[in-house]
Amino acid sequence: MANDNIQGVKQIKNTTLDARYVFIAPPNFEALESRLRGRGTEKEESIQKRLQQARAELEYSKVEGVHDKIIVNDDKQKAFEELNEFVFGKE
């Protein structure tokens, strides 16, 4: 699925759409894993799949020019305000 998400971004970039690209990132990989496990809603196989997808997406997000903005979700309110500002130009 991560590859599908990455391919989706690439496909949209090859169109005439005037899109802006934002990536919401976890503060670090360990925090992401902790959040997924802390929910207690998924089996280990599913968690491993999601972590594998996330690892690929996080690597792709580091490619220069892929995203217009990367928001680190280490504080929910701050991340929301950054996203709101990016999308609507206001806080």
C-alpha positions in Angstrom: 0.0 0.0 0.0 2.8 2.4 0.7 4.0 1.9 -2.8 0.5 2.6 -4.0 0.5 5.9 -2.0 3.9 6.9 -3.4 2.8 6.0 -6.9 -0.4 8.0 -6.4 1.6 11.1 -5.5 3.8 10.6 -8.6 0.7 10.2 -10.8 -0.9 13.3 -9.6 2.3 15.3 -10.0 2.3 14.2 -13.7 -1.1 15.8 -14.3 -2.2 19.4 -14.9 -3.7 19.6 -11.4 -2.4 22.5 -9.3 -2.2 20.4 -6.2 -0.2 21.1 -3.0 1.3 18.2 -1.1 1.4 17.9 2.6 2.8 14.9 4.6 1.8 14.4 8.2 4.7 12.6 9.9 5.1 11.1 13.3 7.7 12.6 15.6 9.8 9.5 15.0 9.3 5.9 14.0 9.2 4.6 17.6 6.4 7.0 18.4 4.4 5.7 15.5 4.9 2.1 16.5 3.9 3.0 20.1 0.7 4.7 18.9 -0.2 1.7 16.7 0.4 -0.8 19.5 -1.3 1.4 22.1 -4.6 1.4 20.3 -4.9 -2.3 20.9 -7.1 -2.7 17.8 -4.8 -4.6 15.4 -3.1 -7.9 15.2 0.7 -8.1 15.0 0.6 -9.0 11.3 -1.4 -5.8 10.6 0.9 -3.7 12.7 4.0 -5.0 10.9 2.4 -4.3 7.5 1.5 -0.7 8.6 5.0 -0.1 9.9 6.5 -1.4 6.7 4.3 1.0 4.7 5.1 3.8 7.0 8.8 3.2 6.7 8.6 3.5 2.9 6.4 6.6 3.1 8.7 8.3 5.6 11.7 7.6 3.3 9.8 9.0 0.3 8.8 12.1 2.2 12.5 13.0 2.5 12.9 13.3 -1.3 13.4 16.9 -2.2 10.4 18.5 -3.8 7.9 15.7 -3.2 5.9 17.6 -0.6 5.2 21.3 -0.2 5.0 20.9 3.6 5.8 18.3 6.2 4.0 18.6 9.5 5.3 16.6 12.4 2.5 15.4 14.5 4.1 15.7 17.9 1.5 18.0 19.3 -2.1 17.5 18.0 -3.1 21.2 18.4 0.1 22.5 16.8 -0.2 20.0 13.9 -3.8 21.0 13.3 -2.9 24.7 13.3 -0.1 24.1 10.8 -2.4 22.1 8.5 -5.1 24.7 8.8 -2.6 27.5 7.9 -1.3 25.4 5.0 -4.7 24.6 3.6 -6.7 27.8 4.3 -3.9 30.4 5.0 -5.3 31.2 8.4 -5.0 29.9 12.0 
